[in-house]
């Protein structure tokens, strides 16, 4: 019978041994930097008109220097965000028997509840349960989603529509910041894919021994993250882990591996991780915006010249994702496997 972490550790006073990281691979929370401005905060007001070139410049700098930024005045209503967070929490507070209706450890299932990351291949488990949903095109997947809580499908669908709109606008801005046509990335993604994880991190009696998710880079194009008011996200910047403080009603955007490929390494996909804490549960909801599986990824021809040879070979997103899933979450990116021979170390 499947067991979810939240049911396993309810009331536990210590972390079960299969969640304990080896000593050299622990969060070292006392060495994490924290500041209110750990990653750039970009105001999107005016992106469609008066401030477009200024905002695109800011986005370009954030992509180049951090691989991460936060956005405010993004046009998504507070009610849509609030409903998404509350229905997610409600789902994870349902009785176990109700939640387990969605359980599966088959990674090919487009709607599934599971735990950790890849329970079949990993050596140490991660301190999270998650509900994974495919959400584009919505009408292909909504009927598979949980029907409890009663407003779940409606609230999540409304949120997904809104985030897709934001992702498409951001991809245009990122294209332009690279000097490409605005619709370059849009076209490169084929039919597009969008899925999301609703991550639930229960309180943890010994947060210094484990991770919600260990350091990893995302395999997709961009990730748009909504989190509740509990801190947990940390980003690697200049060799140091930096804690990102949650700001209500903002989204955190990070570049995935495919932007690194498309930009021929001008922009980088950055390592990030989730830590847990002993007083509060945490919910975070990343939306992964990606190419369709048959889309062919390669550096944009406009960014290649005699001084900038292509650093990656062409591949389909399906091929990339399969490698990522099999390797699991680790700090060595799957990108290494796709470098052109002259540039692989």
C-alpha positions in Angstrom: 0.0 0.0 0.0 1.3 3.4 -0.9 2.3 5.6 2.0 2.6 9.4 1.7 5.2 11.2 3.8 2.5 13.3 5.5 0.8 10.2 6.9 4.0 8.4 7.7 5.5 11.2 9.8 2.5 12.7 11.5 3.7 13.3 15.1 7.3 12.0 14.4 10.1 13.3 16.7 12.9 12.3 14.3 13.6 12.0 10.6 13.3 8.3 9.4 16.7 7.0 8.2 15.9 6.9 4.5 15.4 10.7 4.6 18.7 11.5 6.2 21.2 13.0 3.8 24.9 12.0 4.1 26.9 14.5 6.2 28.5 16.2 3.2 25.2 16.7 1.5 23.1 18.5 4.1 21.6 22.0 3.9 24.1 23.7 6.3 21.4 26.2 7.1 23.7 28.4 9.2 25.7 29.1 6.0 22.8 30.3 3.9 22.6 34.0 3.0 19.4 35.8 3.5 18.4 39.3 2.4 15.2 41.0 1.3 16.5 41.4 -2.2 18.1 38.0 -2.9 16.9 37.9 -6.5 15.7 40.8 -8.7 12.1 42.0 -8.3 10.7 43.2 -11.6 7.5 45.3 -11.9 5.7 44.2 -15.1 3.4 47.2 -15.1 3.7 48.7 -18.6 5.2 45.6 -20.3 2.8 45.9 -23.2 3.4 49.6 -23.8 5.3 52.5 -22.3 7.9 50.6 -20.2 8.5 47.6 -22.5 12.1 48.3 -23.5 13.1 49.1 -19.9 11.4 45.9 -18.5 13.0 43.8 -21.2 16.4 45.1 -20.3 15.8 44.3 -16.6 14.6 40.8 -17.5 17.7 40.3 -19.7 20.0 41.3 -16.8 18.2 39.1 -14.3 18.5 36.1 -16.8 22.2 36.8 -17.3 23.2 37.4 -13.7 20.8 35.2 -11.7 18.7 32.9 -13.8 15.9 33.8 -11.4 13.7 36.8 -10.9 10.4 37.8 -9.1 7.6 39.6 -10.8 4.9 41.9 -9.4 2.0 43.7 -11.2 1.8 40.6 -13.4 -1.9 40.9 -14.1 -3.1 37.8 -12.2 -5.8 38.7 -9.7 -5.2 38.1 -6.0 -8.3 36.0 -5.8 -7.1 33.6 -8.4 -3.8 33.2 -6.4 -5.6 32.9 -3.1 -8.0 30.2 -4.4 -5.2 28.2 -5.8 -3.3 28.2 -2.5 -6.3 27.4 -0.4 -7.6 24.6 -2.5 -4.1 23.1 -2.6 -3.9 23.1 1.2 -7.4 21.7 1.4 -6.4 18.8 -0.9 -3.4 17.8 1.3 -5.6 18.0 4.4 -8.2 15.6 3.0 -8.3 12.1 4.7 -5.6 9.8 3.4 -8.1 7.5 1.6 -9.4 10.4 -0.4 -6.0 11.7 -1.4 -4.7 8.2 -2.3 -7.3 8.0 -5.1 -4.9 10.0 -7.1 -1.8 8.0 -6.1 0.5 6.5 -8.8 4.3 5.9 -9.1 4.1 5.7 -12.9 5.8 8.8 -14.2 3.9 8.6 -17.5 0.6 9.2 -15.8 -0.5 12.8 -16.5 -2.3 13.2 -13.1 -0.7 11.6 -10.1 0.0 12.0 -6.4 3.3 10.7 -5.3 6.1 11.4 -2.7 9.7 12.4 -2.8 10.9 12.6 -6.4 11.5 9.2 -8.1 11.0 6.6 -5.5 12.3 3.8 -7.9 15.8 5.3 -8.5 16.7 7.5 -5.6 18.9 6.5 -2.6 17.7 9.1 -0.1 14.1 10.3 -0.1 13.0 14.0 -0.1 10.7 15.5 2.4 7.7 16.2 0.2 4.5 14.8 -1.2 3.3 16.2 -4.5 0.3 16.2 -6.9 1.5 16.5 -10.4 -1.0 17.8 -13.1 -0.7 18.2 -16.8 -2.6 21.4 -17.7 -2.3 22.2 -21.4 -4.5 21.9 -23.3 -6.7 22.1 -20.3 -9.7 20.2 -21.8 -7.4 17.2 -22.4 -6.6 16.8 -18.7 -9.0 18.5 -16.4 -11.3 15.4 -16.2 -8.5 13.4 -14.6 -7.9 15.8 -11.8 -9.2 15.2 -8.3 -12.8 16.1 -7.9 -12.4 16.7 -4.2 -12.2 19.5 -2.8 -15.3 20.3 -4.8 -13.9 23.6 -6.3 -10.5 22.0 -7.1 -10.9 21.6 -10.9 -12.4 25.0 -11.4 -9.9 26.9 -9.2 -6.9 25.1 -10.6 -8.0 25.5 -14.2 -8.5 29.3 -13.8 -5.1 29.5 -12.2 -3.5 27.5 -15.1 -5.1 29.7 -17.7 -3.7 32.8 -16.1 -0.2 31.4 -15.6 0.0 30.2 -19.2 -0.8 33.8 -20.3 2.0 35.1 -18.0 4.5 32.5 -19.2 3.8 33.3 -22.9 4.4 37.1 -22.2 7.6 36.3 -20.3 8.9 34.1 -23.1 8.3 37.0 -25.6 10.3 39.3 -23.3 13.1 36.8 -22.9 13.3 36.3 -26.6 13.5 40.0 -27.2 16.1 40.4 -24.5 18.3 38.0 -26.5 17.8 40.1 -29.6 15.5 37.5 -31.2 12.1 38.0 -32.7 9.4 38.2 -30.0 7.8 34.9 -31.1 11.0 33.0 -31.4 10.6 30.8 -28.3 6.9 30.5 -28.8 7.6 28.8 -32.2 10.6 26.8 -30.8 8.3 25.0 -28.3 6.2 23.2 -30.9 2.7 22.6 -29.6 3.8 23.7 -26.0 3.4 21.7 -22.8 2.4 22.9 -19.3 2.4 21.0 -16.1 2.5 21.8 -12.5 3.3 20.3 -9.2 1.5 21.1 -6.0 4.3 20.4 -3.5 3.4 19.8 0.1 6.2 19.9 2.7 5.1 18.7 6.1 6.7 20.1 9.2 10.0 18.3 9.8 11.4 17.5 13.3 15.1 17.7 12.1 15.2 20.1 9.0 19.0 20.2 9.1 19.2 16.5 8.1 17.1 16.5 4.9 15.7 18.4 2.0 12.2 19.1 0.6 14.0 18.9 -2.7 17.8 18.8 -3.1 19.7 21.1 -5.4 18.7 20.7 -9.0 18.1 22.6 -12.3 14.7 22.4 -14.1 14.6 20.6 -17.4 11.9 22.7 -19.0 11.9 26.3 -20.5 10.7 28.4 -17.6 9.2 27.7 -14.2 6.7 30.1 -12.7 6.5 29.5 -8.9 3.8 30.4 -6.5 4.6 29.8 -2.9 2.7 30.4 0.4 4.2 32.7 3.1 6.6 30.1 4.5 10.2 30.4 3.3 11.9 27.4 1.8 13.3 28.2 -1.7 17.0 28.7 -1.9 19.0 29.7 -5.0 22.7 29.2 -5.8 24.3 32.5 -6.6 28.1 33.0 -6.9 28.7 29.7 -5.2 26.5 30.5 -2.1 23.0 29.4 -1.3 20.6 32.4 -0.9 17.2 32.1 0.8 14.4 33.7 -1.1 11.9 35.5 1.1 8.3 35.0 0.0 6.5 38.2 -1.0 2.7 37.9 -1.2 1.1 37.8 -4.7 4.4 37.8 -6.5 5.7 34.9 -8.7 9.2 33.6 -8.8 10.4 32.8 -12.3 13.4 30.7 -13.1 15.0 29.6 -16.3 15.1 26.0 -17.2 17.7 24.0 -19.2 16.0 24.6 -22.5 16.6 28.4 -22.3 20.2 27.6 -21.6 20.2 25.6 -24.9 18.2 28.1 -26.9 20.4 31.0 -25.8 23.6 29.0 -26.4 24.6 29.5 -22.8 24.1 33.3 -22.7 21.5 32.6 -20.0 21.9 29.8 -17.5 19.6 27.4 -15.8 20.4 27.7 -12.1 20.6 25.3 -9.2 17.9 25.7 -6.5 16.5 23.6 -3.7 13.8 23.5 -1.1 14.5 23.3 2.7 11.9 22.4 5.3 11.2 23.6 8.8 10.1 22.3 12.1 7.2 24.7 12.8 5.3 25.1 9.6 4.1 23.1 6.7 4.7 24.7 3.3 3.0 24.7 0.0 4.8 25.7 -3.2 3.3 25.4 -6.7 5.7 25.4 -9.7 4.2 25.6 -13.1 6.6 24.1 -15.6 6.3 25.6 -19.1 7.9 23.4 -21.6 8.2 22.4 -25.3 6.0 19.6 -26.5 7.8 16.3 -26.4 8.4 16.2 -30.2 9.8 19.8 -30.3 13.4 19.9 -31.4 15.7 21.9 -29.2 18.9 23.6 -30.3 20.7 26.9 -30.0 19.0 29.8 -31.9 20.8 30.2 -35.3 20.9 34.0 -34.8 23.0 33.5 -31.7 25.7 31.5 -33.5 28.7 32.9 -35.3 32.4 32.3 -35.7 33.0 33.5 -32.1 30.0 31.6 -30.7 29.8 28.1 -32.1 26.8 26.0 -31.1 27.4 24.4 -27.7 24.6 21.9 -28.0 23.5 19.4 -30.5 19.8 19.1 -31.7 17.6 16.8 -29.6 13.9 16.3 -28.9 12.5 17.4 -25.6 11.3 13.8 -25.0 14.9 12.6 -25.2 16.0 15.2 -22.8 13.2 14.7 -20.3 13.8 10.9 -20.2 17.5 11.4 -19.3 16.5 14.0 -16.6 14.0 11.7 -15.0 16.3 8.7 -15.0 19.2 10.6 -13.4 17.0 12.0 -10.7 17.6 15.3 -8.9 21.3 15.9 -8.7 23.6 18.8 -9.0 25.0 17.6 -12.3 22.8 18.9 -15.0 21.5 16.6 -17.8 22.7 19.3 -20.2 26.2 17.8 -20.2 24.8 14.9 -22.1 23.7 17.1 -25.0 26.8 19.3 -25.5 28.5 19.2 -28.9 31.5 17.0 -28.8 34.0 19.8 -29.1 32.6 21.4 -26.0 32.0 18.5 -23.7 34.5 18.5 -20.9 
